[in-house]
Amino acid sequence: GNSVTQMEGPVTLSEEAFLTINCTYTATGYPSLFWYVQYPGEGLQLLLKATKADDKGSNKGFEATYRKETTSFHLEKGSVQVSDSAVYFCALGQEYGGATNKLIFGTGTLLAVQP
Amino acid sequence: GAVVSQHPSRVICKSGTSVKIECRSLDFQATTMFWYRQFPKQSLMLMATSNEGSKATYEQGVEKDKFLINHASLTLSTLTVTSAHPEDSSFYICSAIGVMNTEAFFGQGTRLTVV
């Protein structure tokens, strides 16, 4: 079945460091891929998404490219801030009722950015 | 983005009792709601999918009689954990999507502790 594998955390970085959080997936067909972020005490928020191969999702300085050949969707940011400290979830979207909204999540990666 | 509110955020109950968790879409009509369960250091596991006015569709391995889901209106879905046991202690998260939405929006989650 479909699955998502995400690098384990926690990831601890200094402010302005480069961030990469690895995510690979296993899926049949052509799923959509997502990154969600969960700030302390809040619900999950969609950070970015890509719906087909070679698409690049981007938001708030974060980027991820849908790589079909390596089945990957790694999250990157060139310069992290303390406010980026959160848990990041990679997810794969399956078709449900004509929309891609049934999500399969990775385990989440805790990012801690130190000043 | 749209707001999904989950209540309560934390609940402690005794073994053998039932507890109800509410998931409300505050500013949109949610045609579909998803319920997830998250164990420590593990990914969010989809428990069930519910459409307004219909019976929920449960994922394999999820006990329908133990986790009762009701989606009686376009703004409210409830998850009732019946005859709770300590192993039901977990973090439960709902998400909702409406006709006009292209993404699912998540509640803040409910931490259930069964003692």
Contacts between the chains, C-beta under 8 A, distances in Angstrom:
chain1	res1	chain2	res2	distance
A	4	B	43	7.2
A	6	B	43	7.8
A	36	B	106	7.6
A	41	B	108	7.3
A	42	B	108	6.1
A	43	B	4	6.8
A	43	B	6	7.4
A	43	B	93	7.2
A	43	B	105	7.9
A	43	B	106	4.2
A	43	B	107	5.2
A	43	B	108	4.3
A	43	B	109	6.4
A	44	B	93	7.1
A	44	B	95	7.6
A	44	B	106	4.0
A	45	B	1	7.4
A	45	B	106	7.3
A	46	B	1	7.6
A	46	B	103	5.2
A	49	B	103	7.5
A	89	B	43	7.4
A	89	B	44	7.2
A	96	B	32	7.4
A	96	B	49	6.7
A	97	B	32	6.6
A	97	B	51	7.7
A	99	B	97	7.2
A	99	B	102	7.8
A	101	B	32	6.9
A	101	B	34	7.6
A	101	B	97	5.3
A	101	B	103	7.5
A	101	B	104	5.1
A	102	B	34	7.2
A	102	B	46	6.8
A	102	B	49	6.7
A	103	B	34	7.5
A	103	B	44	7.8
A	103	B	46	7.2
A	103	B	95	7.7
A	103	B	104	6.9
A	104	B	43	7.9
A	104	B	46	7.2
A	105	B	36	7.8
A	105	B	43	4.3
A	105	B	44	4.3
A	106	B	43	5.5
A	107	B	41	6.6
A	107	B	42	5.7
A	107	B	43	4.5
A	108	B	43	6.6
